[in-house]
């Protein structure tokens, strides 16, 4: 996955201009990112921190789960609501050209899911803009949510087919929330519940936890891919972004900050894919994305899909609560 990444398709192009991307693509990579010694030290620190965190989870994880029971009890109500509204907002704005990349006038260029995938590059596929908008309206209203989740999974595959390997940066992070909505439905304040269609496409009990774990794996793989392909292999991009935004470095060289960010993203991706430390990592990543958005002056809607998933992870934890219908089925099977 790392080898097929192309220079001009990183999500950093949302902020940097094409001219800057072209210049940075040929700029020399900082020595820190070429040093086997310092990369090994950084990897060893990540492994040590992960081992300590996993040990702490083994010893104290049950206490955290007990403390989070009020959130867990509301996960199937609030989680789908937050996720579908965040996705609906992002898809609707993308369809209308309201989430453009840097240098593009708002409301002029419809994009496919993300700012750097303009539909103007695909003659004959302009209908994807109204299709996105229709899915966005349905998600916000909470109508046919499971079908919309399946559509979002299909969108993530269509993007890869149309835009090529560059869309790998986004495929897992849209497929995962689509999969989750296909499992859970619309949650609270959905029209599906109001009109009694929430049972349509309801998945069988055996796939419930499997689907949740698959979503975790997709999210984790997405973070690993982004960190390796666009921070470890192309650190000049993230360094330029940090310099543009005057990111506070606490006296550290900006290259060191970039390496720390890379290590955090890779470590978080690995642990999420393993299904470990889900709630703490969700809180950390929400804070990190919010800080970066604040410093760079960008809208959090650029990462609304990830905000929705992290909030759902924070609510539900490592295992998705079993709905009442599944609980009854499992009890009957046990009897």
C-alpha positions in Angstrom: 0.0 0.0 0.0 2.8 2.4 0.8 4.6 1.8 -2.5 1.6 2.7 -4.7 1.2 6.2 -3.1 1.8 9.1 -5.5 3.3 12.4 -4.5 0.4 14.6 -5.4 -2.4 12.7 -3.8 -1.7 13.1 -0.1 -4.4 14.8 1.9 -1.9 17.6 2.6 -2.9 19.0 -0.8 -6.1 20.3 0.8 -3.9 23.0 2.3 -0.8 23.3 0.1 -1.0 24.8 -3.4 0.0 22.7 -6.4 3.1 24.8 -6.9 4.1 24.1 -3.3 3.4 20.4 -3.7 5.6 20.2 -6.8 8.5 22.0 -5.1 8.2 19.9 -1.9 8.2 16.7 -4.0 11.7 17.4 -5.2 13.0 19.0 -1.9 15.5 16.9 0.1 14.2 14.8 2.8 15.3 15.9 6.3 18.2 13.9 7.7 16.2 12.8 10.7 13.9 10.9 8.5 16.8 9.1 6.7 18.7 8.1 9.9 18.3 4.4 10.7 19.5 5.2 14.2 16.9 7.8 15.1 14.1 6.0 13.3 15.0 2.9 15.3 15.0 5.0 18.5 11.6 6.4 17.6 10.2 3.0 16.8 11.6 1.6 20.1 9.9 4.5 22.0 6.6 3.7 20.3 6.9 0.1 21.1 7.7 0.8 24.8 4.8 3.3 25.1 2.5 0.8 23.5 3.6 -2.0 25.8 3.1 0.1 28.9 -0.4 1.3 27.6 -1.4 -2.3 26.8 -0.3 -3.5 30.3 -2.3 -0.6 31.9 -5.3 -1.6 29.9 -5.0 -5.2 31.0 -4.9 -4.2 34.6 -7.2 -1.2 34.7 -9.4 -1.7 31.6 -12.3 -3.2 33.5 -12.4 -0.1 35.7 -12.5 2.2 32.6 -15.3 0.1 31.1 -17.3 0.3 34.4 -16.9 4.0 34.5 -18.0 4.3 30.9 -21.2 2.2 31.2 -23.4 5.3 31.0 -21.8 6.1 27.6 -22.0 2.5 26.5 -25.7 2.3 27.3 -26.3 5.3 24.9 -23.8 4.2 22.2 -26.5 2.8 19.9 -28.6 5.9 20.2 -26.1 8.7 20.1 -23.3 7.1 18.1 -25.2 6.5 14.8 -26.8 10.0 15.2 -23.4 11.7 15.4 -21.9 9.6 12.7 -24.7 10.0 10.1 -24.9 13.8 10.7 -21.2 14.3 10.4 -21.1 12.2 7.2 -24.2 13.8 5.8 -22.7 17.3 6.3 -19.4 16.3 4.7 -21.0 14.6 1.7 -23.5 17.4 1.2 -20.9 20.1 1.2 -18.6 18.1 -1.1 -21.4 17.7 -3.6 -22.1 21.4 -3.6 -18.4 22.4 -3.8 -18.5 23.7 -0.2 -15.4 21.9 0.9 -12.8 22.9 -1.7 -9.0 22.5 -1.5 -6.8 25.5 -1.0 -6.9 27.9 -3.9 -10.3 26.8 -5.2 -13.3 29.2 -4.9 -16.0 27.7 -2.7 -19.3 26.5 -4.3 -17.7 26.2 -7.8 -16.3 22.7 -8.0 -18.2 19.6 -6.7 -15.8 17.0 -5.3 -16.1 13.3 -4.5 -16.1 12.9 -0.7 -12.9 14.9 -0.2 -11.5 18.3 -1.3 -8.8 17.1 -3.7 -11.0 14.8 -5.8 -12.9 17.2 -8.1 -15.6 15.6 -10.3 -14.6 18.0 -13.1 -11.8 15.6 -13.8 -14.2 12.8 -14.7 -16.4 13.6 -17.7 -19.5 11.6 -17.6 -19.4 11.0 -13.9 -20.9 14.4 -12.9 -24.0 12.5 -11.6 -22.0 11.5 -8.6 -22.5 15.0 -7.2 -26.3 14.7 -6.9 -26.0 11.1 -5.8 -23.7 12.3 -2.9 -26.2 15.0 -2.1 -29.1 12.6 -2.0 -27.2 10.3 0.3 -26.3 13.3 2.5 -30.0 14.3 2.8 -31.1 10.8 3.7 -28.3 10.5 6.3 -29.2 13.8 8.0 -32.9 12.8 8.0 -32.1 9.3 9.2 -34.0 7.6 6.4 -32.8 4.4 4.8 -29.6 4.7 6.8 -28.4 1.2 6.4 -28.8 1.5 2.6 -26.9 4.8 2.8 -24.1 3.0 4.7 -23.8 0.4 2.0 -23.8 3.2 -0.6 -20.9 4.9 1.2 -18.9 1.6 1.2 -19.6 1.5 -2.6 -18.6 5.2 -2.9 -15.2 4.4 -1.3 -14.6 1.6 -3.9 -15.9 3.8 -6.8 -13.4 6.5 -5.8 -10.6 4.0 -5.9 -11.6 2.8 -9.3 -12.1 6.3 -10.8 -9.2 8.3 -9.2 -6.7 5.5 -8.9 -4.3 4.7 -6.1 -4.4 8.2 -4.7 -7.9 7.4 -3.3 -6.3 4.8 -1.0 -5.8 7.6 1.4 -9.6 7.9 1.9 -11.1 4.5 1.1 -10.8 2.8 4.5 -11.9 6.0 6.4 -15.1 6.1 4.4 -15.7 2.4 4.1 -15.5 2.0 7.9 -18.3 4.5 8.9 -20.4 3.2 6.0 -20.1 -0.3 7.4 -20.9 0.8 10.9 -24.1 2.6 9.7 -25.0 -0.5 7.7 -24.8 -2.4 11.1 -26.5 0.0 13.5 -29.0 2.0 11.4 -29.8 5.6 12.2 -30.0 5.6 16.0 -31.8 8.4 17.8 -33.9 11.0 16.0 -34.1 9.1 12.7 -37.0 8.9 10.4 -36.5 5.2 10.1 -37.6 4.8 13.8 -40.4 7.2 13.4 -42.0 5.4 10.5 -41.0 1.9 11.6 -38.5 1.0 8.9 -35.5 0.6 11.2 -35.6 -3.2 10.9 -35.0 -3.1 7.1 -31.6 -4.6 6.2 -31.0 -5.3 9.9 -27.9 -7.6 10.0 -28.0 -11.0 11.7 -26.4 -11.4 15.1 -23.3 -13.3 14.0 -22.0 -10.4 11.9 -22.6 -7.7 14.5 -19.2 -7.8 16.4 -17.4 -9.0 13.2 -18.5 -5.8 11.4 -17.5 -3.6 14.3 -14.0 -5.2 14.4 -13.7 -4.9 10.7 -14.5 -1.1 11.0 -11.7 -0.8 13.6 -9.2 -2.6 11.3 -10.1 -0.3 8.4 -9.7 2.8 10.5 -6.4 1.6 11.9 -5.1 0.6 8.5 -6.1 4.0 7.2 -4.0 5.8 9.8 -1.0 3.6 9.3 -1.1 4.1 5.5 -1.4 7.9 5.8 1.4 8.1 8.3 3.8 5.9 6.3 3.0 7.1 2.8 2.7 10.9 3.5 4.7 11.5 6.7 7.4 9.0 6.9 8.1 8.9 3.1 7.2 12.5 2.4 7.9 14.5 5.6 8.5 17.7 3.7 4.7 17.9 3.2 3.8 17.8 6.9 6.8 20.0 7.8 5.6 22.7 5.3 2.1 22.5 6.8 3.4 23.0 10.4 5.5 25.9 9.2 2.6 27.5 7.4 0.4 27.3 10.5 3.1 28.4 12.9 2.5 25.3 14.9 3.8 25.6 18.5 6.7 23.3 18.8 7.6 23.9 22.5 11.2 24.6 21.5 11.6 21.4 19.5 12.8 21.4 15.9 9.9 21.1 13.5 11.4 17.9 12.0 11.2 16.3 15.5 7.6 17.4 15.8 6.8 15.9 12.4 8.5 12.6 13.5 6.5 12.6 16.8 3.3 13.1 14.8 4.3 10.2 12.5 5.0 7.9 15.4 1.7 8.8 17.2 -0.3 8.1 14.0 1.3 4.8 13.3 1.1 3.6 16.9 -2.6 4.7 17.1 -3.4 3.0 13.8 -1.8 -0.3 14.9 -3.5 -0.3 18.3 -6.9 0.5 16.8 -6.5 -2.2 14.2 -5.8 -4.6 17.1 -9.0 -3.4 18.9 -7.0 -2.2 21.9 -7.2 1.1 23.8 -10.1 2.2 21.6 -11.6 4.8 24.0 -8.3 6.5 25.1 -7.0 6.6 21.5 -10.3 8.0 20.2 -10.1 10.9 22.8 -6.4 11.5 21.9 -7.1 11.6 18.1 -10.1 13.9 18.6 -7.8 16.3 20.5 -5.0 16.0 18.0 -7.3 16.7 15.0 -8.9 19.6 16.7 -5.6 21.2 17.7 -4.3 20.8 14.1 -7.5 22.3 12.7 -7.3 25.2 15.1 -3.6 25.9 14.4 -4.1 25.7 10.6 -7.3 27.6 10.6 -9.1 24.9 8.6 -12.7 23.6 9.1 -13.1 20.4 11.2 -15.5 19.3 8.5 -12.5 18.2 6.4 -12.3 15.3 8.8 -16.0 14.9 9.8 -15.9 11.2 8.9 -13.1 10.6 11.4 -14.7 12.8 14.1 -17.9 10.8 13.8 -16.0 7.5 14.0 -13.9 8.6 17.0 -17.0 9.8 18.9 -18.7 6.5 18.2 -15.5 4.6 19.4 -15.5 6.8 22.5 -19.1 5.9 23.2 -19.1 2.2 22.4 -15.5 1.1 23.2 -13.9 -2.1 21.9 -17.1 -4.0 21.5 -20.4 -2.7 20.1 -23.3 -3.1 22.5 -25.7 -5.8 21.5 -29.1 -4.5 20.6 -32.2 -5.9 22.3 -33.2 -8.0 19.3 -29.8 -9.7 19.1 -29.7 -10.2 22.9 -33.0 -12.1 22.7 -31.7 -14.2 19.8 -28.5 -15.1 21.7 -30.4 -16.0 24.9 -32.8 -18.2 22.9 -29.8 -19.9 21.2 -28.2 -20.5 24.6 -31.4 -22.0 26.0 
